[in-house]
Amino acid sequence: MSKIILSFATLAQGGAARVCANLSYPLCDTYDEVILVTWADVPQFYEYDHRAKWYNLTKEAGGASDIKRMRWFRQLVKREKPDLILSFLEPFNIRVLLCTLGLGVKTIVAERNDPHGVNKYWIMEQFEKLVYRLADRILVQTDTIKKFFDGALKERTHIIYNPVNLPKEMVGKALEVEKKKRIVSVARLMPQKNHDVLIKAFAIFSKNHPDYTLTIYGNGPQGEELKELAETLGVGDKVAIPGASKTIHEDILNAEMMCLVSQREGMSNAMIEAMCLGLPCICTKVSGAIDLIKDGENGLLVDIGDIDGLVERMNFIADNPEKANEIGQKASELYQILNKDKINKEWIDFLKSEYIDR
């Protein structure tokens, strides 16, 4: 009887949570038993395959204490004796590797963000790499991230792109609808996503394009702060922050462009989905974007924090509709390599080749 434990942060809104929720279905088709373990106690946003057992570790352990949660997780592993543990996100990967030390369970850790440029002390970065030596394999999303893992870790690191969670009939759909003078962004409302840079750029852009609006979809701690910034810059009536949406693909179809200006990423789900819809995307030069976007062909790239460069590219899309349409058309072709079925098959084939068939 084959068994896998899938460990990740939450089923709340977020790229890693979406990947794990989607992955639960092919895992349940492949393994006799699938156990989902989430570390934080927050409201559920994504659905998962209910053939899997789901444990909310904070509730099960009676609190958010790392010691309590790690002890409970270790007891779960000892009781269930899984063939494999698949863990997502660096903070939880570290906990999983440490609390299963000595149990002899094969473990894969998935790094979902770009470790380059993270504000860590050198000693913490070395500690992470040391603990990651306990993992059997490391999965990353891009070649950019893979380059972070050197030495003994290099040979253990494997790339699987993020899947596009988009029905086939939606591919290129943004090219077919009547456009409105809208700019959209989809990302959690947190400092890493640099929404303040986007709002500042939009305020400058609005001076020559006063009929455009900006809508930022997402939840997070910066919501009120960003609304106040828009008011201060005189564009409060043009900037909307409605929260996360479960119909996001339909919500952004009629926009003229998507802007994603993060400080760092693994591979943005919002970016690849918008591109496959056929939206021209302006993205900062972060992991995922620099791996998939050919500047000026299937998207536009801008330096991190470059407000003037962002305004220039927003102007370009707004003032060149034919070129914008061409960029959107090229962007939609990414679906051929990133569709969910193809990427899920890569995950399962990898797990089978490395662990199930041995």
C-alpha positions as CSV (number, residue, x, y, z in Angstrom):
1,M,0.0,0.0,0.0
2,S,1.6,3.3,-1.2
3,K,1.3,6.4,1.0
4,I,2.4,10.0,0.7
5,I,2.3,13.0,3.1
6,L,2.0,16.4,1.4
7,S,3.1,19.2,3.8
8,F,2.5,22.9,3.0
9,A,1.5,26.1,4.7
10,T,-2.3,26.6,4.2
11,L,-5.2,26.2,1.8
12,A,-5.6,29.9,1.8
13,Q,-5.1,32.1,-1.3
14,G,-1.5,31.8,-2.6
15,G,0.5,30.2,-5.4
16,A,1.9,27.2,-3.4
17,A,-1.5,26.5,-1.9
18,R,-3.0,26.3,-5.3
19,V,-0.4,24.0,-6.6
20,C,-0.8,21.7,-3.7
21,A,-4.6,21.7,-3.9
22,N,-4.4,20.9,-7.6
23,L,-1.7,18.3,-7.1
24,S,-3.9,16.4,-4.5
25,Y,-6.0,15.0,-7.4
26,P,-3.3,13.2,-9.4
27,L,-1.7,12.2,-6.1
28,C,-4.9,10.5,-5.0
29,D,-5.0,8.8,-8.4
30,T,-1.5,7.5,-7.9
31,Y,-1.1,6.6,-4.2
32,D,-3.4,4.4,-2.2
33,E,-3.4,7.0,0.6
34,V,-2.7,10.7,0.6
35,I,-2.3,12.8,3.7
36,L,-2.4,16.6,3.5
37,V,-0.8,18.5,6.4
38,T,-1.2,22.3,6.6
39,W,0.9,24.2,9.3
40,A,-1.2,27.4,9.8
41,D,-4.8,27.8,10.9
42,V,-6.4,30.2,8.4
43,P,-9.6,30.1,6.3
44,Q,-9.6,27.7,3.4
45,F,-9.7,29.2,-0.1
46,Y,-8.9,26.3,-2.4
47,E,-10.6,23.0,-2.8
48,Y,-8.7,19.7,-2.6
49,D,-9.4,16.1,-3.4
50,H,-11.5,14.8,-0.5
51,R,-10.1,11.3,-1.0
52,A,-7.1,12.7,0.9
53,K,-7.0,13.1,4.7
54,W,-6.4,16.6,5.8
55,Y,-4.8,17.6,9.1
56,N,-4.6,21.2,10.2
57,L,-1.4,21.0,12.3
58,T,-2.1,24.0,14.5
59,K,-5.4,22.7,15.5
60,E,-4.2,19.1,16.0
61,A,-1.2,20.2,18.1
62,G,-3.3,22.6,20.2
63,G,-1.5,25.8,19.1
64,A,1.0,27.4,16.8
65,S,4.1,26.6,18.9
66,D,6.7,25.2,16.6
67,I,7.7,22.6,19.2
68,K,4.2,21.3,19.5
69,R,3.5,21.2,15.8
70,M,6.8,19.6,15.0
71,R,6.3,17.0,17.7
72,W,2.8,16.2,16.4
73,F,4.1,16.0,12.8
74,R,6.9,13.6,13.9
75,Q,4.3,11.4,15.7
76,L,2.1,11.4,12.5
77,V,5.0,10.3,10.4
78,K,6.0,7.5,12.8
79,R,2.3,6.3,13.0
80,E,1.6,6.5,9.2
81,K,4.9,5.3,7.9
82,P,4.6,7.0,4.5
83,D,6.7,6.0,1.5
84,L,7.4,9.7,0.8
85,I,7.0,13.2,2.3
86,L,6.6,16.0,-0.2
87,S,7.0,19.4,1.6
88,F,6.4,22.9,0.2
89,L,7.9,26.3,1.2
90,E,11.3,26.9,2.8
91,P,10.2,27.6,6.5
92,F,8.1,24.4,6.6
93,N,10.7,22.4,4.6
94,I,13.2,23.2,7.4
95,R,10.7,22.1,10.1
96,V,9.8,18.9,8.2
97,L,13.5,17.9,7.7
98,L,14.4,18.6,11.3
99,C,11.5,16.9,13.0
100,T,11.8,13.7,10.9
101,L,15.5,13.4,11.4
102,G,16.4,9.7,12.0
103,L,13.0,8.3,10.8
104,G,14.4,7.2,7.5
105,V,11.5,8.5,5.4
106,K,12.4,9.7,1.9
107,T,11.7,13.5,1.6
108,I,11.4,15.9,-1.3
109,V,11.3,19.6,-0.5
110,A,9.9,22.1,-3.0
111,E,11.3,25.6,-3.0
112,R,8.5,27.9,-4.2
113,N,10.3,31.3,-4.1
114,D,13.6,32.6,-5.3
115,P,16.1,32.4,-2.4
116,H,18.3,35.0,-4.0
117,G,18.0,38.4,-2.5
118,V,16.1,37.3,0.6
119,N,17.0,39.4,3.6
120,K,18.8,36.7,5.5
121,Y,22.0,36.7,7.5
122,W,24.7,34.7,5.8
123,I,24.7,32.2,8.6
124,M,20.9,31.6,8.1
125,E,21.4,31.0,4.4
126,Q,24.2,28.5,5.2
127,F,21.9,26.8,7.8
128,E,19.2,26.4,5.2
129,K,21.6,24.8,2.8
130,L,22.9,22.5,5.5
131,V,19.5,21.3,6.5
132,Y,18.5,20.8,2.9
133,R,21.3,18.2,2.7
134,L,18.8,16.0,4.6
135,A,16.4,16.0,1.7
136,D,16.5,13.3,-0.9
137,R,15.7,15.8,-3.7
138,I,14.9,19.5,-4.1
139,L,12.3,20.7,-6.6
140,V,12.4,24.3,-7.9
141,Q,10.4,26.2,-10.5
142,T,13.0,27.8,-12.6
143,D,16.7,27.6,-13.7
144,T,17.2,30.9,-11.9
145,I,16.3,29.3,-8.6
146,K,18.2,26.1,-9.3
147,K,21.4,28.2,-9.5
148,F,21.1,29.0,-5.8
149,F,21.8,25.4,-4.9
150,D,25.4,24.7,-5.4
151,G,27.9,22.1,-4.3
152,A,26.4,18.8,-3.1
153,L,22.9,20.2,-3.5
154,K,23.2,20.9,-7.2
155,E,22.9,17.3,-8.3
156,R,19.7,16.8,-6.1
157,T,17.9,19.8,-7.6
158,H,15.3,19.3,-10.3
159,I,13.0,21.8,-12.2
160,I,9.3,21.5,-12.6
161,Y,7.5,24.6,-13.8
162,N,4.4,26.0,-12.2
163,P,1.2,24.7,-13.9
164,V,-1.4,27.0,-15.5
165,N,-4.7,26.5,-13.7
166,L,-6.7,27.5,-16.7
167,P,-9.4,25.6,-18.7
168,K,-8.3,25.1,-22.3
169,E,-11.3,27.1,-23.7
170,M,-10.0,30.1,-21.8
171,V,-6.6,30.2,-23.6
172,G,-6.4,33.4,-25.6
173,K,-9.8,34.5,-24.4
174,A,-8.6,38.0,-23.6
175,L,-7.8,38.5,-27.3
176,E,-11.5,38.0,-28.1
177,V,-13.3,40.4,-25.7
178,E,-13.9,44.1,-26.0
179,K,-11.2,45.9,-24.0
180,K,-11.8,48.5,-21.3
181,K,-9.2,51.0,-20.1
182,R,-8.2,48.9,-17.2
183,I,-4.8,47.8,-15.7
184,V,-4.9,44.9,-13.4
185,S,-2.7,43.1,-10.9
186,V,-3.2,39.9,-9.0
187,A,-1.0,39.2,-5.9
188,R,-1.2,39.1,-2.2
189,L,-1.1,42.5,-0.5
190,M,2.3,42.3,1.1
191,P,5.6,44.2,0.8
192,Q,7.2,41.5,-1.4
193,K,4.7,42.3,-4.2
194,N,5.7,46.0,-4.4
195,H,2.1,47.3,-4.9
196,D,3.2,50.7,-3.8
197,V,5.5,50.9,-6.8
198,L,2.6,50.0,-9.1
199,I,0.3,52.7,-7.5
200,K,3.0,55.3,-7.8
201,A,3.6,54.5,-11.4
202,F,-0.1,54.4,-12.1
203,A,-0.4,57.9,-10.6
204,I,2.1,59.2,-13.1
205,F,0.6,57.2,-16.0
206,S,-2.8,58.7,-15.2
207,K,-1.7,62.2,-15.9
208,N,-1.6,61.4,-19.6
209,H,-4.2,58.6,-19.5
210,P,-6.9,60.0,-17.1
211,D,-9.6,57.5,-18.2
212,Y,-7.7,54.4,-17.1
213,T,-8.3,52.5,-13.8
214,L,-6.2,50.2,-11.8
215,T,-7.6,47.1,-10.0
216,I,-5.4,45.1,-7.6
217,Y,-6.9,41.7,-6.7
218,G,-5.6,40.0,-3.5
219,N,-5.8,39.7,0.2
220,G,-3.2,40.7,2.7
221,P,-2.1,43.0,5.5
222,Q,-1.4,46.1,3.2
223,G,-4.9,46.7,2.0
224,E,-5.7,49.9,3.9
225,E,-2.1,51.2,3.5
226,L,-2.3,50.9,-0.3
227,K,-5.7,52.6,-0.4
228,E,-4.4,55.5,1.6
229,L,-1.4,55.8,-0.7
230,A,-3.7,56.0,-3.7
231,E,-5.7,58.7,-2.0
232,T,-2.6,60.6,-1.1
233,L,-1.4,60.5,-4.8
234,G,-4.8,61.7,-6.0
235,V,-5.9,58.5,-7.7
236,G,-8.1,57.0,-4.9
237,D,-11.1,57.1,-7.2
238,K,-9.3,55.2,-9.9
239,V,-7.7,52.4,-7.8
240,A,-9.8,49.5,-6.6
241,I,-8.6,46.8,-4.2
242,P,-11.6,44.4,-4.0
243,G,-9.8,41.4,-2.4
244,A,-9.2,37.9,-3.7
245,S,-11.6,36.6,-6.4
246,K,-12.6,33.0,-7.2
247,T,-13.5,34.2,-10.7
248,I,-10.3,36.0,-11.4
249,H,-9.9,34.8,-15.0
250,E,-13.2,36.3,-16.0
251,D,-12.5,39.4,-13.9
252,I,-9.4,40.4,-15.8
253,L,-10.2,39.4,-19.4
254,N,-11.2,42.9,-20.5
255,A,-8.1,44.6,-19.1
256,E,-5.6,46.1,-21.5
257,M,-2.6,44.9,-19.4
258,M,-1.5,43.1,-16.3
259,C,1.3,44.5,-14.1
260,L,3.3,42.4,-11.7
261,V,6.1,44.2,-10.0
262,S,7.3,41.9,-7.2
263,Q,10.7,42.2,-5.5
264,R,11.1,38.4,-6.0
265,E,9.1,35.4,-7.1
266,G,9.4,31.7,-7.7
267,M,7.1,31.6,-10.8
268,S,4.1,33.8,-10.5
269,N,0.8,31.8,-11.0
270,A,-0.9,35.1,-11.8
271,M,1.6,36.0,-14.4
272,I,1.5,32.7,-16.3
273,E,-2.3,32.5,-16.2
274,A,-2.7,36.1,-17.4
275,M,-0.2,35.4,-20.2
276,C,-2.1,32.3,-21.3
277,L,-5.4,34.3,-21.3
278,G,-3.6,36.5,-23.8
279,L,-3.1,39.6,-21.7
280,P,0.1,41.7,-22.3
281,C,2.0,41.4,-19.0
282,I,4.6,43.9,-17.6
283,C,6.7,42.1,-15.0
284,T,9.8,42.9,-13.0
285,K,12.9,40.9,-13.8
286,V,12.4,38.2,-11.2
287,S,12.6,34.4,-11.4
288,G,9.8,33.0,-13.6
289,A,9.5,36.2,-15.6
290,I,13.0,36.3,-16.9
291,D,12.7,32.5,-17.6
292,L,9.5,32.8,-19.6
293,I,9.2,36.3,-21.0
294,K,11.1,37.4,-24.1
295,D,11.1,41.1,-23.6
296,G,9.0,42.8,-26.3
297,E,7.8,39.5,-27.8
298,N,5.5,37.8,-25.3
299,G,5.6,40.3,-22.5
300,L,7.6,43.3,-21.2
301,L,10.2,43.3,-18.5
302,V,11.2,46.1,-16.1
303,D,13.8,46.5,-13.4
304,I,12.7,45.9,-9.8
305,G,11.6,49.2,-8.3
306,D,11.9,51.2,-11.6
307,I,8.9,53.4,-11.5
308,D,9.9,55.4,-14.6
309,G,10.5,52.2,-16.5
310,L,7.2,50.9,-15.5
311,V,5.4,54.0,-16.6
312,E,7.2,53.9,-19.9
313,R,6.0,50.3,-20.5
314,M,2.4,51.1,-19.4
315,N,2.4,53.9,-21.9
316,F,3.7,51.6,-24.6
317,I,0.9,49.1,-24.1
318,A,-1.8,51.8,-23.9
319,D,-0.6,53.7,-26.9
320,N,0.1,50.7,-29.2
321,P,-2.9,48.4,-29.3
322,E,-1.8,46.4,-32.3
323,K,1.5,45.6,-30.7
324,A,-0.2,44.9,-27.4
325,N,-2.5,42.4,-29.2
326,E,0.6,40.7,-30.8
327,I,2.3,40.4,-27.4
328,G,-0.9,38.9,-25.9
329,Q,-1.1,36.4,-28.8
330,K,2.5,35.2,-28.3
331,A,2.0,35.0,-24.5
332,S,-1.0,32.7,-24.9
333,E,1.3,30.1,-26.6
334,L,2.9,29.4,-23.2
335,Y,-0.1,27.1,-22.5
336,Q,1.4,24.4,-24.6
337,I,4.2,23.9,-22.1
338,L,2.5,25.0,-18.8
339,N,-1.0,23.4,-18.9
340,K,-2.0,21.7,-15.7
341,D,-2.3,18.2,-17.2
342,K,1.2,18.3,-18.6
343,I,2.8,19.7,-15.4
344,N,0.8,17.3,-13.2
345,K,2.1,14.4,-15.3
346,E,5.7,15.7,-14.8
347,W,5.1,15.6,-11.1
348,I,3.8,12.1,-11.1
349,D,6.4,10.8,-13.5
350,F,9.1,12.3,-11.3
351,L,7.7,10.7,-8.2
352,K,7.3,7.4,-9.9
353,S,10.8,7.3,-11.4
354,E,12.4,8.4,-8.2
355,Y,10.5,6.6,-5.5
356,I,7.4,4.5,-6.4
357,D,9.1,2.1,-8.9
358,R,12.2,1.6,-6.8
